[in-house]
Amino acid sequence: MIRVRNLFKSFGGQRLFSGLNLDISQGEVVVCIGPSGSGKSTFLRCINGLEYFQEGEIEVDGTALHSVNRIKPTGADREAIRQVQLKVGMVFQQFNLFPHMTVIENIIEAPIQVLRERKEHAVDGARALLQRVNLEAKVNSYPDQLSGGEQQRVAIARALAMRPRVMLFDEPTSSLDPEMVGEVLSVIRDLVDDGMTTVIVTHEMGFAREIADRVVVFDRGEIVETGRPETIFIQPQTDRTRAFLSRILKH
Amino acid sequence: MRRFLRISSLLLGICLLLYWAVPAPSTSGALENVKKRGYLLWGSDAEGGAPYIFPDPKDPAKLIGFEVDLADAIARELGVTAKQAQNAWDSLIPGLQRGDYDIAMNGIEITPQRKQEILFSIPYYVYTEQLVVRKDEERIQDVDDLRGLKAGTLSGTVAQDILMGLGGVDVKVYSGQVEPYEDLAIGRIDAVLLDLPIAAYYGKPNPKLRYAGRPVGEGFYGIAVRKGDADLQHAIDEILAKLLISGELKKIYDKWDLWNEAQEKLSAKVRDSSGYSGLEESRKAPVHTFFPMLLKGAGITLFISSTSMLFAIALGLVLTLARLYGSAPFNGLATAYIEIYRGTPLLIQLYILYYGLPNIGISLSPFAAAFLGLGMNYAAYEAELYRAGISAIPKGQTEAALSLGMTQGMAIRRIILPQAFRIALPGVTNDFIALFKDSSLVSIIAMVELTKTYTILAASTLRFFELGLIAAVLYFIMSYPLSLLARRLEEHLKGKRR
């Protein structure tokens, strides 16, 4: 489903990735872990075209992104990026709901504007999704009237409304109060159980271990280890993984 | 509403205080003061003031004109020198009353109404009103043919009274004497009626214009002196009589080619100067008779402000989008536009639009020039407000929109701009209030809105104080609800993010 080949990216003269490779198959759940600044969020943003890269190729469900000119992307570049963004749903750490729209308007906006769905149809779909994330009661609320956990669940429903082939979660619980982490994770778990191809960047190690088919460990822009969660968490193969895990599990 | 009443009564109180605080004019010693001081300060308007008083084309720092020569002669006879004090022609008499100068001399017609306000010397010139039309004009033989046509003149002149008195003439009132002839030459108006010296200097030399009919009306220019300065008045009377008898006055007029047989009447008029009697009644009329004109002016002000604000809002949006998202030539052009329009005075922009463009063959109507001038100027400010609003939207909003498959344009239109507008809205409302008041500047381009209506009425009735208060109150009544709205919007947006 996702194929990353030889990804090079530098930023402000500093090399971030020098040749990343990763394959993710349909229905697979991949969790990216690693220290802050190790490049795992940037990697995720490269996959759906929010970040440019200088060399290499990313292919998502048959659509390829090549290294694109950051200053002057061509029409073809833009179109490829948009095709990928249509196939990939993204959930952000900061939710990024549209504050001037109600919950239901947030969800139906893209289906109506982008997919040209009829409004009644889009509203029906949105209601079903809200039921799925347990927020039927908040249909007409504005984002600032919701708790962080509720906002993140709306953001997930909004991404799902575009019927993506892949879902990306960029630290979905990092800005939540602890008591709200559970409700968001259970929605993600529910999604994964349905067979959605999913890539998650997270610091929730327990959740990573429970949900992942494969764990990818990032450190200083490199993938230092990939493997089944049991292997990574119990018998890590590299020193850098061990160092990271011992740091994080101490807390 | 209660707040409104409180503020209004406060304003009224301040005005009354100012009124009572103005000292009564001094009663004597004016002549002594002038002699002690060593110079005679005379008020006049040198802007477009040929042949009365105007900057010497060979040396613009020096003022020349037949009234300059006359002032020098009078000062010489008083044993002092003459010093000119510049003031707008409309405001010469109020300036005199305020004590800004000793006398006012600038083609001020002797009228019974003015005589109630100030003292006049004996006449120093007999003026007539000359009608000027375009060379190819066939409809107009004399002033009676003006009905249904557009005629221009100067604000507060006897010519204006004559035109208004005809009935059915669309009278365009200007504050300078150059502009009506310019507008006549390019066809904005059909005729200009003004004092013969003005017509001789500004109308006749223009190859596109010619005199029509014989001069009409006849009256006298007198030197204005404050009431209470009778000693100065008598001294000037004696000097004028002396200059007339000695032939020096004729020499001055000959020099400026202004002597004609009408001037013979000066000697006969040495003691009796009744002058032209015009619309006396309107000058004593109760204040409410001016309301319809002032309200009409207010309506025009409101119309110009609203339409040009809408234009500014739309053009500002185009500028912002070009500046933030446009590619190479467009973003630079938008930035240059914004900087140039913010960095130059609106007044000059209006002058260029209305009086400058005809030089290169583009002639705008007063409304078009006002609409474009105000709108294009404020667009620059609106663009900056939107830009601030757009920069205040977190980057995550665009990223969320793009990740949902929206195009850049869709994200701007549906997600960024609606939020940016909410942020910019209080600023836009404030700008509307500012534009509303700046719209008074378009009075310089022959647009008769509230301020122009006020200056016209005030110049012809000399009731600057009460009419000024009424005009100010009208502006306030229109702008106050706007500022209430702006404040409520600000509070609303502070409370909630949406």
HADDOCK unambig.tbl for C-alpha pairs under 7 A between the chains (distance, minus, plus):
assign (segid A and resid 50 and name CA) (segid B and resid 399 and name CA) 6.97 0.50 0.50
assign (segid A and resid 82 and name CA) (segid B and resid 405 and name CA) 5.85 0.50 0.50
assign (segid A and resid 85 and name CA) (segid B and resid 403 and name CA) 5.23 0.50 0.50
assign (segid A and resid 85 and name CA) (segid B and resid 404 and name CA) 6.50 0.50 0.50
assign (segid A and resid 85 and name CA) (segid B and resid 405 and name CA) 5.14 0.50 0.50
assign (segid A and resid 86 and name CA) (segid B and resid 404 and name CA) 6.42 0.50 0.50
assign (segid A and resid 86 and name CA) (segid B and resid 405 and name CA) 4.67 0.50 0.50
assign (segid A and resid 89 and name CA) (segid B and resid 403 and name CA) 6.54 0.50 0.50
assign (segid A and resid 89 and name CA) (segid B and resid 404 and name CA) 6.71 0.50 0.50
assign (segid A and resid 90 and name CA) (segid B and resid 403 and name CA) 6.19 0.50 0.50
assign (segid A and resid 96 and name CA) (segid B and resid 396 and name CA) 5.68 0.50 0.50
assign (segid A and resid 96 and name CA) (segid B and resid 397 and name CA) 5.67 0.50 0.50
assign (segid A and resid 96 and name CA) (segid B and resid 400 and name CA) 6.12 0.50 0.50
assign (segid A and resid 98 and name CA) (segid B and resid 397 and name CA) 6.83 0.50 0.50
assign (segid A and resid 98 and name CA) (segid B and resid 415 and name CA) 6.95 0.50 0.50
assign (segid A and resid 99 and name CA) (segid B and resid 498 and name CA) 5.85 0.50 0.50
assign (segid A and resid 100 and name CA) (segid B and resid 419 and name CA) 6.59 0.50 0.50
assign (segid A and resid 100 and name CA) (segid B and resid 498 and name CA) 4.74 0.50 0.50
assign (segid A and resid 110 and name CA) (segid B and resid 404 and name CA) 6.27 0.50 0.50
assign (segid A and resid 110 and name CA) (segid B and resid 406 and name CA) 6.89 0.50 0.50
assign (segid A and resid 114 and name CA) (segid B and resid 405 and name CA) 6.70 0.50 0.50
assign (segid A and resid 114 and name CA) (segid B and resid 406 and name CA) 6.10 0.50 0.50
assign (segid A and resid 159 and name CA) (segid B and resid 404 and name CA) 6.61 0.50 0.50
